[in-house]
Amino acid sequence: MYSTGMAGPVNRSAPSASASAWFAALGFLAIVGFLLLPYVGLGGDGQNFYYMGISAATTWAVIAGAQRVRRSRRLSWLLLAAGQFSYTVGDIAYYIAHAFFDSDAFPSVADLFYLLQYPLVGAALVLLVRRRTPAWDMATLLDAVILALGLGMLWWVYLIGPLVTGFDASESMASVLVSIAYPVMDLIVLATAIRLAVGAGSRSTAFRLLMASLLAMLAADMLYGLQTANDTYQDGGAPDVLWLCEYVLLGAAALHPSMRTLDRRAKVALPSVTAGRVLLLSLAALLPMVVLYARYVTEQHAGAPIVLLCGVSLFALVITRMWMVLGIQQRLAIVDDLTGLNARGVLLSHLDLEVERGQQHRHEVGIILLDVDQFKLIEQIHGQPGGHEVLADLAHRLVRLCGNAAILGRMGDNMFAAVLPGYGGADLNGAAVRIREVVEREKFAVGDQEDVRVTVSIGLASLHDDGAGSSELIEHAELALRQAKSAGRNRVFGTAGPVERRW
């Protein structure tokens, strides 16, 4: 049975979903008010105060969320709060310079605080990536490089390149450097955000809100850069609305309860080779050709060498990634990447071999199938990383219990198998009962909780009692496993019925 008390004591200080929802609702209402102020004669200063108020409220929300997680795991959220605070100070400095000193100087003190936000946010994202990634993950790193290189090329061609070539001699070196620093910093944050997005770890609500916040920030910065280059930017326009959306989404992410697991380390960097990811990588690889054609049609050849270099690099990276996918698939056909046990095909091959030996030499071969009870509920409560922790820990316990006596493998999402040459009858029953008892008795550590109770249901079959071949053994063991589940879970069944009486 999966205990309803498995979650342990409730953390009263944990952020609640209602706090996140209220902050998001009030924040977006404030954005609507920001847009309506000019129509009631309160534009200008009214919008500025609204803007700075939302920014300051976001800083408070992120700090409040950070205080509700373990001190050792606060740094990434505190860095995000520091970045938001830096931007708030920049807004205040910008307002003071214009309202009290009528100064349009560029660069100014405000730019110092605006630019400081980017390394703080970038450092927070790097820290999240390091904590979520279980090991050196070249596959997702390549994915991130491919996507970042494709989008970075667009950044260079349409933002950084025109800035580099568009300055005249009358502008100071400081204004040139600061103007270029904004899109360059954006590009660094973009690359780090992509690495976080494609890497391992749970896709919780807080994760999605954080990624949406970063997307809004980058979209606002890009739109601001384009409007500034064309002298069409106005206060209170689309970039300001997008920046306000960034603030509200960041605050909602910090106040959502799932933020406590956002930096939880995944048990394995599962290779995501879904159709969506392949499509994204393909589109990124095609971008240089699209941009080259667009520049050719408009007779704008500036930046063509950069675009060509990006195209060649992307082609080489995509080919490398496809070779890696092939290698990963070949490895997964032998070893399960999460548990380190034999993959299903390898285990069945071992079973065929042991059954053949058993038939020739007239010795027993037993098989144990065990399934984690209510595994979907475990994932609902603790997320996919929590489910991975349970499966990996269970695999380690099976190795410890069975030693060299069994050939272990993973048969499905939460199903394991043990082939035991020489085991049958009472020996097989005793081994299965011991596994069930140890799993039930020794609590599992999942995330922040050390006392999660997990149980397994077990089905047994032996060669000379239940079949003449490996396929028949598997069928009988699966039937016994279904009977154990139907009887109430946390039980051991053979084809003849329950192995141990439980009330």
C-alpha positions as CSV (number, residue, x, y, z in Angstrom):
1,M,0.0,0.0,0.0
2,Y,1.1,3.6,-0.7
3,S,0.7,5.4,2.6
4,T,-1.2,8.6,2.6
5,G,1.3,9.8,5.3
6,M,4.3,9.2,3.0
7,A,4.9,12.9,2.5
8,G,6.0,13.4,6.0
9,P,5.4,16.6,8.0
10,V,3.9,19.5,6.2
11,N,6.2,22.5,5.7
12,R,4.0,25.3,6.9
13,S,6.4,27.9,5.5
14,A,6.3,26.5,2.0
15,P,5.0,29.0,-0.6
16,S,1.5,28.3,-1.7
17,A,-0.1,28.1,-5.1
18,S,-2.7,30.7,-4.1
19,A,0.1,33.3,-3.3
20,S,1.5,32.7,-6.8
21,A,-2.0,33.0,-8.4
22,W,-2.8,36.2,-6.5
23,F,0.5,37.8,-7.4
24,A,0.0,36.9,-11.1
25,A,-3.6,38.2,-11.1
26,L,-2.8,41.4,-9.3
27,G,0.3,41.9,-11.5
28,F,-1.6,41.5,-14.8
29,L,-4.4,43.8,-13.5
30,A,-1.7,46.4,-12.7
31,I,-0.4,46.0,-16.3
32,V,-3.9,46.7,-17.6
33,G,-3.9,49.8,-15.3
34,F,-0.5,50.8,-16.7
35,L,-2.0,50.8,-20.2
36,L,-5.1,52.7,-19.2
37,L,-3.4,55.5,-17.2
38,P,-2.8,57.8,-20.3
39,Y,-6.5,57.7,-21.2
40,V,-7.4,59.2,-17.8
41,G,-4.8,61.9,-17.9
42,L,-2.3,60.1,-15.6
43,G,0.4,59.1,-18.1
44,G,4.0,60.1,-17.6
45,D,4.8,60.1,-13.9
46,G,1.8,57.9,-13.2
47,Q,3.1,55.2,-15.5
48,N,6.6,55.6,-14.1
49,F,5.4,55.0,-10.6
50,Y,3.3,52.1,-11.7
51,Y,6.2,50.6,-13.5
52,M,8.6,51.0,-10.6
53,G,6.0,49.6,-8.1
54,I,5.5,46.4,-10.1
55,S,9.3,46.0,-10.4
56,A,9.8,46.5,-6.6
57,A,6.9,44.1,-5.8
58,T,8.6,41.4,-7.9
59,T,11.9,41.9,-6.0
60,W,9.9,41.4,-2.8
61,A,8.2,38.3,-4.1
62,V,11.4,36.6,-5.2
63,I,13.1,37.3,-1.9
64,A,10.0,36.0,0.0
65,G,10.1,32.8,-2.1
66,A,13.8,32.4,-1.5
67,Q,13.4,32.6,2.2
68,R,11.1,29.5,2.2
69,V,13.6,27.0,0.8
70,R,16.7,25.6,2.5
71,R,19.5,28.1,3.0
72,S,21.9,26.0,0.9
73,R,19.5,26.2,-2.1
74,R,18.6,29.9,-1.9
75,L,21.5,31.4,-3.9
76,S,19.9,31.0,-7.4
77,W,16.7,32.8,-6.3
78,L,18.7,35.5,-4.4
79,L,20.6,36.2,-7.5
80,L,17.4,36.5,-9.5
81,A,16.1,38.9,-6.8
82,A,19.4,40.9,-6.9
83,G,19.0,41.2,-10.7
84,Q,15.4,42.4,-10.3
85,F,16.4,44.9,-7.6
86,S,19.3,46.2,-9.8
87,Y,16.8,46.8,-12.6
88,T,14.4,48.6,-10.1
89,V,17.3,50.9,-9.0
90,G,18.1,51.6,-12.6
91,D,14.4,52.6,-13.2
92,I,14.6,54.9,-10.2
93,A,17.9,56.5,-11.4
94,Y,16.5,56.9,-14.9
95,Y,13.3,58.7,-13.5
96,I,15.3,61.0,-11.2
97,A,17.7,62.0,-14.0
98,H,14.8,62.9,-16.3
99,A,12.3,64.3,-13.8
100,F,14.7,66.4,-11.6
101,F,17.7,67.1,-13.8
102,D,16.2,66.9,-17.3
103,S,19.1,64.9,-18.3
104,D,19.2,62.7,-21.4
105,A,22.9,61.7,-21.0
106,F,23.9,58.3,-22.4
107,P,25.4,56.3,-20.8
108,S,24.1,57.2,-17.3
109,V,24.1,55.7,-13.9
110,A,20.8,53.9,-14.8
111,D,22.6,52.0,-17.5
112,L,25.1,50.6,-14.9
113,F,22.3,49.1,-12.9
114,Y,20.4,47.9,-16.0
115,L,23.5,46.1,-17.3
116,L,24.2,44.6,-13.9
117,Q,21.0,42.6,-14.1
118,Y,22.3,40.4,-16.9
119,P,25.3,38.8,-15.2
120,L,23.2,38.3,-12.1
121,V,20.4,36.5,-14.0
122,G,23.0,34.6,-16.0
123,A,24.7,33.4,-12.9
124,A,21.4,32.3,-11.4
125,L,20.6,30.3,-14.6
126,V,24.0,28.6,-14.7
127,L,23.6,27.6,-11.0
128,L,20.2,26.1,-11.8
129,V,21.6,24.2,-14.7
130,R,24.5,22.8,-12.6
131,R,22.1,21.7,-9.8
132,R,19.6,20.1,-12.1
133,T,22.1,18.2,-14.3
134,P,23.2,14.8,-12.9
135,A,26.4,14.6,-14.8
136,W,28.3,16.0,-17.8
137,D,25.6,16.0,-20.5
138,M,27.1,16.5,-23.9
139,A,23.9,15.7,-25.7
140,T,21.8,18.5,-24.3
141,L,24.8,20.9,-24.4
142,L,25.0,20.3,-28.1
143,D,21.3,20.9,-28.5
144,A,21.7,24.2,-26.6
145,V,24.7,25.3,-28.7
146,I,22.8,24.5,-31.9
147,L,19.7,26.6,-30.9
148,A,21.8,29.4,-29.4
149,L,24.0,29.6,-32.4
150,G,21.0,29.8,-34.8
151,L,19.3,32.5,-32.7
152,G,22.5,34.3,-31.9
153,M,23.1,34.7,-35.7
154,L,19.8,36.5,-35.9
155,W,20.9,38.7,-33.0
156,W,24.1,39.5,-34.7
157,V,22.7,40.2,-38.2
158,Y,19.7,42.4,-37.0
159,L,20.9,43.9,-33.7
160,I,24.6,43.8,-32.9
161,G,25.9,44.1,-36.5
162,P,23.9,47.3,-37.3
163,L,25.0,48.8,-34.0
164,V,28.7,48.0,-34.7
165,T,28.6,49.6,-38.2
166,G,26.1,52.3,-37.5
167,F,27.9,54.6,-35.2
168,D,29.4,57.9,-36.4
169,A,32.6,59.6,-35.2
170,S,30.7,62.1,-33.0
171,E,29.6,59.4,-30.5
172,S,31.8,58.6,-27.5
173,M,33.4,55.3,-27.0
174,A,31.4,54.8,-23.8
175,S,28.1,55.2,-25.6
176,V,29.2,52.8,-28.4
177,L,30.3,50.1,-25.9
178,V,27.2,50.4,-23.7
179,S,24.9,50.2,-26.7
180,I,26.6,47.1,-27.9
181,A,26.7,45.6,-24.4
182,Y,22.9,45.3,-24.2
183,P,22.4,42.9,-27.1
184,V,25.6,41.0,-26.2
185,M,24.4,40.5,-22.6
186,D,21.0,39.4,-24.0
187,L,22.7,36.9,-26.2
188,I,24.6,35.4,-23.2
189,V,21.3,35.1,-21.2
190,L,19.6,33.6,-24.2
191,A,22.3,30.9,-24.5
192,T,22.1,30.1,-20.8
193,A,18.3,30.0,-20.8
194,I,18.3,27.6,-23.8
195,R,20.6,25.3,-21.9
196,L,18.3,25.3,-18.9
197,A,15.2,24.7,-21.2
198,V,16.6,21.7,-23.0
199,G,18.4,20.1,-20.1
200,A,17.4,17.5,-17.5
201,G,15.0,18.2,-14.6
202,S,11.3,18.5,-13.9
203,R,9.1,20.8,-16.0
204,S,7.1,22.1,-13.0
205,T,4.8,25.1,-13.0
206,A,7.6,27.3,-11.4
207,F,10.0,26.2,-14.2
208,R,7.5,27.1,-16.9
209,L,6.8,30.5,-15.3
210,L,10.5,31.2,-15.1
211,M,11.1,30.3,-18.7
212,A,8.1,32.5,-19.8
213,S,9.6,35.3,-17.8
214,L,13.0,35.0,-19.5
215,L,11.2,34.8,-22.9
216,A,9.3,38.0,-22.2
217,M,12.6,39.7,-21.1
218,L,14.4,38.7,-24.3
219,A,11.5,39.6,-26.6
220,A,11.2,43.0,-24.9
221,D,14.9,43.7,-25.2
222,M,15.0,42.6,-28.9
223,L,11.9,44.8,-29.7
224,Y,13.4,47.7,-27.8
225,G,16.7,47.3,-29.8
226,L,14.8,47.3,-33.1
227,Q,12.7,50.3,-32.2
228,T,15.7,52.2,-30.9
229,A,17.6,51.6,-34.1
230,N,14.6,52.9,-36.1
231,D,13.9,55.8,-33.7
232,T,10.4,54.5,-33.1
233,Y,10.6,53.7,-29.4
234,Q,8.2,55.4,-27.0
235,D,7.7,55.1,-23.2
236,G,4.7,52.9,-22.4
237,G,4.9,50.9,-25.6
238,A,5.1,47.2,-26.3
239,P,8.6,46.7,-24.8
240,D,7.5,48.2,-21.5
241,V,4.5,45.9,-21.4
242,L,6.7,42.8,-22.1
243,W,9.1,43.9,-19.3
244,L,6.2,44.2,-16.9
245,C,5.0,40.7,-18.0
246,E,8.5,39.4,-17.3
247,Y,8.3,40.9,-13.7
248,V,4.9,39.4,-12.9
249,L,5.9,35.9,-14.3
250,L,9.1,35.9,-12.3
251,G,7.3,36.8,-9.1
252,A,4.7,34.2,-9.7
253,A,7.4,31.6,-10.2
254,A,9.1,32.5,-7.0
255,L,5.9,32.2,-5.0
256,H,4.7,28.9,-6.5
257,P,5.2,25.8,-4.3
258,S,7.0,23.9,-7.1
259,M,9.9,26.4,-6.9
260,R,11.2,24.3,-4.0
261,T,12.0,21.5,-6.5
262,L,13.1,23.7,-9.4
263,D,16.8,23.0,-8.7
264,R,16.4,19.3,-7.8
265,R,19.0,17.2,-9.4
266,A,17.6,14.8,-12.0
267,K,18.7,11.1,-11.5
268,V,19.6,10.8,-15.2
269,A,20.0,13.1,-18.2
270,L,17.5,11.3,-20.3
271,P,18.2,11.8,-24.0
272,S,15.2,13.7,-25.4
273,V,15.1,12.9,-29.1
274,T,11.4,13.7,-29.6
275,A,10.0,14.8,-32.9
276,G,9.6,18.4,-31.5
277,R,13.3,18.6,-30.5
278,V,14.5,17.2,-33.9
279,L,12.2,19.8,-35.6
280,L,13.7,22.7,-33.6
281,L,17.2,21.6,-34.3
282,S,16.4,21.3,-38.0
283,L,14.9,24.8,-38.1
284,A,17.9,26.2,-36.3
285,A,20.2,24.6,-38.9
286,L,18.1,26.1,-41.7
287,L,18.2,29.6,-40.4
288,P,21.5,30.6,-42.0
289,M,20.1,29.7,-45.5
290,V,16.9,31.6,-44.9
291,V,18.8,34.7,-43.7
292,L,21.3,34.5,-46.6
293,Y,18.4,34.4,-49.1
294,A,16.7,37.3,-47.3
295,R,19.9,39.4,-47.5
296,Y,20.3,38.4,-51.2
297,V,16.8,39.5,-52.1
298,T,17.2,42.8,-50.3
299,E,20.7,43.3,-51.7
300,Q,22.1,43.6,-48.1
301,H,25.3,41.6,-48.1
302,A,26.6,42.8,-44.8
303,G,27.3,40.0,-42.4
304,A,27.3,37.3,-45.1
305,P,30.6,35.8,-43.8
306,I,29.2,35.5,-40.3
307,V,26.0,33.8,-41.6
308,L,28.0,31.4,-43.8
309,L,30.3,30.5,-40.8
310,C,27.2,29.9,-38.6
311,G,25.7,27.7,-41.4
312,V,28.8,25.5,-41.6
313,S,29.0,25.3,-37.8
314,L,25.4,24.3,-37.4
315,F,25.6,21.7,-40.1
316,A,28.6,20.1,-38.3
317,L,26.9,20.3,-34.9
318,V,23.7,18.7,-36.1
319,I,25.6,15.8,-37.8
320,T,27.5,15.3,-34.5
321,R,24.3,15.3,-32.6
322,M,22.7,12.7,-34.8
323,W,25.8,10.5,-34.4
324,M,25.4,10.9,-30.6
325,V,21.7,9.9,-30.8
326,L,22.7,6.8,-32.6
327,G,25.3,6.0,-30.0
328,I,22.8,6.7,-27.2
329,Q,20.2,4.4,-28.7
330,Q,22.7,1.6,-29.1
331,R,23.8,2.0,-25.4
332,L,20.2,2.1,-24.2
333,A,19.6,-1.2,-26.0
334,I,22.1,-2.8,-23.6
335,V,22.0,-0.8,-20.3
336,D,19.1,1.1,-18.8
337,D,20.4,4.7,-18.4
338,L,18.5,5.5,-15.2
339,T,19.2,2.4,-13.1
340,G,22.3,0.9,-14.7
341,L,20.6,-2.5,-15.0
342,N,20.2,-4.6,-18.1
343,A,17.8,-3.3,-20.7
344,R,14.7,-5.4,-21.4
345,G,16.1,-7.1,-24.6
346,V,19.4,-8.0,-22.9
347,L,17.5,-9.5,-19.9
348,L,15.3,-11.6,-22.1
349,S,18.4,-12.9,-23.9
350,H,19.9,-13.9,-20.6
351,L,16.6,-15.6,-19.7
352,D,16.6,-17.6,-23.0
353,L,20.1,-18.7,-22.3
354,E,19.4,-19.8,-18.7
355,V,16.2,-21.6,-19.7
356,E,18.1,-23.5,-22.3
357,R,20.8,-24.5,-19.8
358,G,18.1,-25.5,-17.3
359,Q,16.4,-27.7,-19.8
360,Q,19.7,-29.4,-20.7
361,H,21.0,-29.9,-17.1
362,R,17.6,-30.3,-15.4
363,H,18.1,-27.5,-12.9
364,E,15.7,-24.8,-11.9
365,V,15.4,-21.2,-13.3
366,G,13.2,-18.7,-11.5
367,I,12.0,-15.3,-12.5
368,I,10.7,-12.5,-10.3
369,L,8.7,-9.6,-11.7
370,L,8.2,-6.7,-9.4
371,D,6.2,-3.5,-10.0
372,V,6.3,-0.3,-7.9
373,D,2.9,0.2,-6.3
374,Q,1.0,3.4,-7.3
375,F,4.0,4.8,-9.1
376,K,1.9,7.4,-10.9
377,L,0.9,8.8,-7.5
378,I,4.5,9.1,-6.5
379,E,5.2,11.1,-9.6
380,Q,2.2,13.3,-9.0
381,I,3.4,14.1,-5.5
382,H,7.2,14.3,-6.1
383,G,7.4,15.0,-9.8
384,Q,9.3,13.0,-12.4
385,P,12.7,13.6,-10.7
386,G,11.2,12.1,-7.5
387,G,10.0,9.0,-9.5
388,H,13.5,8.7,-10.9
389,E,15.0,8.7,-7.4
390,V,12.7,5.9,-6.3
391,L,13.5,3.8,-9.3
392,A,17.3,4.3,-9.0
393,D,17.2,3.6,-5.3
394,L,15.1,0.5,-5.8
395,A,17.6,-0.8,-8.4
396,H,20.5,-0.3,-6.0
397,R,18.6,-2.3,-3.3
398,L,17.9,-5.1,-5.7
399,V,21.6,-5.3,-6.6
400,R,22.5,-5.3,-2.9
401,L,19.9,-8.0,-2.0
402,C,20.5,-10.3,-5.0
403,G,24.3,-9.9,-5.4
404,N,25.6,-12.3,-8.1
405,A,22.7,-14.7,-7.6
406,A,20.4,-12.9,-10.0
407,I,20.5,-11.3,-13.5
408,L,18.7,-8.0,-13.0
409,G,17.0,-5.8,-15.6
410,R,14.4,-3.1,-16.1
411,M,11.3,-4.4,-18.0
412,G,9.3,-1.2,-18.2
413,D,8.7,2.2,-16.7
414,N,8.4,1.0,-13.1
415,M,8.8,-2.8,-13.6
416,F,11.9,-4.8,-12.8
417,A,12.9,-8.4,-13.3
418,A,15.3,-10.8,-11.7
419,V,16.4,-14.1,-13.4
420,L,17.6,-16.5,-10.7
421,P,19.4,-19.6,-12.1
422,G,19.1,-22.5,-9.6
423,Y,16.1,-21.0,-7.8
424,G,12.7,-22.6,-7.6
425,G,10.1,-23.6,-5.1
426,A,10.8,-22.4,-1.5
427,D,14.1,-20.7,-2.4
428,L,12.4,-18.5,-5.1
429,N,9.5,-17.7,-2.7
430,G,11.9,-16.8,0.1
431,A,14.0,-14.5,-2.1
432,A,10.8,-12.7,-3.4
433,V,9.4,-12.3,0.2
434,R,12.7,-10.9,1.4
435,I,12.8,-8.3,-1.4
436,R,9.2,-7.2,-0.6
437,E,9.9,-6.9,3.1
438,V,13.1,-4.9,2.7
439,V,11.5,-2.5,0.2
440,E,8.6,-1.9,2.6
441,R,10.8,-1.6,5.7
442,E,13.6,0.7,4.5
443,K,12.1,4.1,3.7
444,F,13.2,6.0,0.6
445,A,14.7,9.5,0.4
446,V,12.9,11.6,-2.2
447,G,13.9,15.2,-2.7
448,D,13.7,16.9,0.7
449,Q,11.9,14.0,2.4
450,E,13.8,11.1,4.0
451,D,10.8,8.9,5.0
452,V,8.8,8.1,1.9
453,R,7.2,4.7,2.1
454,V,7.3,2.7,-1.2
455,T,6.0,-0.9,-1.7
456,V,6.2,-3.4,-4.6
457,S,4.0,-6.2,-5.9
458,I,5.8,-9.3,-7.0
459,G,4.9,-12.1,-9.4
460,L,6.9,-15.4,-9.6
461,A,7.4,-18.2,-12.0
462,S,9.8,-21.2,-12.2
463,L,10.9,-23.3,-15.2
464,H,9.9,-26.8,-14.2
465,D,6.6,-25.7,-12.5
466,D,5.3,-23.0,-14.9
467,G,6.5,-23.6,-18.4
468,A,8.9,-25.1,-20.8
469,G,10.2,-21.9,-22.4
470,S,11.1,-18.3,-21.5
471,S,8.0,-16.8,-23.1
472,E,5.8,-19.0,-20.9
473,L,7.7,-18.1,-17.8
474,I,7.2,-14.4,-18.5
475,E,3.5,-14.9,-19.1
476,H,3.0,-16.8,-15.9
477,A,5.0,-14.2,-13.9
478,E,3.0,-11.4,-15.4
479,L,-0.3,-13.2,-14.5
480,A,0.9,-13.7,-10.9
481,L,1.9,-10.0,-10.8
482,R,-1.5,-8.9,-11.9
483,Q,-3.0,-11.2,-9.2
484,A,-0.8,-9.5,-6.5
485,K,-2.0,-6.1,-7.7
486,S,-5.6,-7.1,-7.6
487,A,-5.3,-8.7,-4.1
488,G,-4.3,-5.3,-2.7
489,R,-0.7,-4.6,-3.7
490,N,2.4,-5.1,-1.6
491,R,2.1,-8.9,-2.0
492,V,4.0,-11.8,-3.5
493,F,2.1,-14.2,-5.8
494,G,3.0,-17.3,-7.7
495,T,1.0,-19.0,-10.3
496,A,-0.6,-21.2,-7.6
497,G,-1.7,-18.1,-5.5
498,P,-0.2,-16.0,-2.7
499,V,3.2,-17.0,-1.4
500,E,2.6,-15.4,2.0
501,R,-0.6,-14.8,3.8
502,R,-1.3,-11.1,4.6
503,W,-4.2,-9.6,6.4
